[in-house]
């Protein structure tokens, strides 16, 4: 997918930028509340919390923009959402300085993994049908929630769905842009957003001296590393692969690991390649020409950096938007990706059943041993594939090897 020379026109920036805006909107409006909850449970000061927002936003913005520019692919980075959920359970009982030390150890782990090249080899071994089934399973709940939100705000949700269908008929490229504008206009007219709670202020980073202990290594760093790897990096790489992008996982691991390492003393927990919000930027709704979708990655980076500069101000702005609006917008923006993933997972009759197992197991969102549904869905699909097709695939590889000699 990488290309060294792409001719860009002004109009090429519009759709990718809107896709990036929606991606950032969904990220802050949908999951960032976990950061505030974790900070409150850990009794962090307002300055420490603002520094956490600054560090993750600036770090994610720089790493994502650099990777997208360097490889000319929409490599969207984010903070580890399952990682924050985990941190909320341990931060009240762990000294903050030791938590910071654990962030550093975890970041070093990702850098070493990227340098080893082992993770990229693992990603390449996963059959395409299973990868597509995994992605469809991860995103399914977002599609369901787009329609389920009608029970909370039927007028808003039904209007957005009808508007999306009409816009798809006449201007498919700008359908998501249209529902974003229509939805915001409805919220303002109905006085469903209170902008008075948003006050513009700059964030000031707070440096924390890290401390290291065996407890933080085994109880914080190791679980954070595993949860982020299985819950973010694996599905994130498969999102890229599903839309035809080929950038190796190695530089992504190294870059996000370095970013995490640098920003850890200021409160950032873990950067990684995004999965759900990345799918908004990697599909054809971002741009018909896949070689120009990297603009969405650059735009995401700029948005994240702007939010980081103003600390909790813009994050709060995103969080005051009604949940029904966020979930409906996200679900409709992901419809094309969900449909494409389902089609790809079912396209090969021989692996259709194992792809279906992956899809259903992932959509069930089983959580075992503190690890989320994406990992167990992948394990279920790969196990079924090995049991059903393992010997056949092995013989095919032996035959191909003999023919090449």
Buried (B, 14 or more C-beta within 10 A) or exposed (E): BEEEEEEEEEEBBBBBBBBBBBBBBBBBBBBBBBBBBBBEBBEBEEEBBBBBBBBBBBBBBBBBBBBBBBBBBBBBBBBBBBBBBBBBEBBEEBBBBBBBBBBBBBBBBBBEBBEEEEBBEEBEEBBBBBBBBBBBBBBBBBBBBBBBBBEBBEEBBEBBBEBBEEBBEEEEBBBBBBBBEBBBEBBEEEEBBEEEEBEEEEBEBBEBEBBBBEBBBEBBBBBBBBBBBBBBBBBBBBBBBBBEBEBBBBBBBBBBBBBBBBBBBBBBBBBBBBBBBBBBBBBBBBBEEBBBBBBBBBBBBBBBBBBBBBBBBBBBBBBBBBBBBBBBBBBBBBBBBBBBBBEBBBEBEEBBBBBBBBBBBBBBBBEEEEBBBBBBBBBBBBBBBEEBBEEEBEEEEEEEEEEEE
